[in-house]
Amino acid sequence: MDKKEQNTLNAELGKEDKDINITALSNSDDDSLTKALSSNPFKLFFVRNFIKIKNHIYTIPMLMSIVCMCVITFTISPSVNAIVLLHNSTMNAFYYFINVVLSLIVVLLYLNVSSKKVSKKKRIIFSVLFFLAVGAEIFLDYYHLHDINVETNLYNSVNKVVDDATNHYIAKTQKYTSAHLICLYILTGLAILAPIVQPFTKKLHLNINNGKKQEKPAAK
């Protein structure tokens, strides 16, 4: 690139444009990155990630599915201790194990749903399996909370379950299971909205103002 072309490029990058335009131009994202790079690395970081997310909105539910998995897997210790106290139902441990496995399966299924290389037919199949797995997790969370409510409120003191006085395992697992249930509801909503809003978010492009002012030519 010669000096004249370089000056022309600098002049174009120096133009102030503070408007956010909605356009379908294919090179708009590249222009935004170029302008962000010419200003500062922080703006480049945010612009680059904004472009990645808006062009692939499936990233948001994907991250939410990982959050759901973390909520249930990182709280295994208090949940298992609570299940030991909930002795009236012998299936609690098995159901909790299934719930943990399903949380991993949900992530893998949505990884296929969000993949760009998956065909439309496979995406539909994986989406159906994904919602079935999420539905199963929601059911198991409700079952667990219901069982806790029943066993801790029995009138027969022999069968009534009393929480650990020191560590409060049952209270903790109630809180964690409720948090996991809320995350699953959010995940379901995001997974439903993602294919609906994706066509619109791809059309959003930003014209970034790099903060430079174009110098006026000196008067002769």
Residue pairs with C-beta under 8 A, 6 or more apart in sequence:
1 9
11 214
13 34
13 35
13 38
13 210
13 212
14 210
14 212
14 213
14 214
14 215
15 214
16 209
16 212
16 213
16 214
17 207
17 208
17 209
18 209
19 207
20 206
20 207
21 205
21 206
21 207
22 203
22 204
22 205
23 203
23 205
24 203
25 205
28 205
28 206
28 207
29 51
29 55
29 205
31 207
32 47
32 51
32 205
32 206
32 207
32 208
33 44
33 47
33 48
33 51
35 207
35 208
35 209
35 210
36 43
36 44
36 46
36 47
36 48
36 208
36 210
37 44
38 210
38 212
39 208
39 210
39 211
39 212
43 208
47 206
47 208
50 206
52 59
53 59
53 60
54 201
54 202
54 204
55 201
55 202
56 114
56 116
57 194
57 197
57 198
57 201
58 110
58 113
58 114
58 194
58 198
59 114
60 190
60 194
61 110
61 114
61 187
61 190
61 191
61 194
62 107
62 110
62 111
62 114
64 183
64 186
64 187
64 190
65 106
65 107
65 110
65 187
66 107
67 183
67 187
68 103
68 106
68 137
68 180
68 183
68 184
68 187
69 103
69 104
69 106
69 107
71 176
71 179
71 180
71 183
72 79
72 99
72 100
72 103
72 176
72 180
73 100
73 103
75 172
75 173
75 176
76 100
78 167
78 169
78 172
78 173
78 176
79 96
79 169
79 172
79 173
79 176
79 177
80 93
80 96
81 164
81 167
81 169
82 148
82 169
82 170
82 172
82 173
83 92
83 93
83 96
83 173
85 161
85 162
85 163
85 164
85 169
85 170
86 92
86 147
86 148
86 151
86 161
86 170
87 161
88 147
88 150
88 151
88 159
88 161
89 147
89 151
92 144
92 147
95 140
95 143
95 144
96 140
96 144
98 136
98 140
99 137
99 140
99 141
99 144
102 133
102 136
102 137
102 140
103 137
105 133
106 130
106 133
106 134
106 137
106 187
109 126
109 129
109 130
109 133
110 126
110 130
110 191
112 118
112 122
112 123
112 126
113 123
113 126
113 127
113 130
113 191
118 126
127 191
130 191
131 188
131 191
134 184
134 187
134 188
134 191
137 180
137 184
138 181
138 184
138 185
141 177
141 180
141 181
141 184
142 181
144 173
144 177
145 174
145 177
145 178
145 181
148 161
148 170
148 173
148 174
151 159
151 160
151 161
152 160
152 161
152 162
152 163
152 170
153 160
154 160
154 161
161 170
163 169
163 170
163 171
164 170
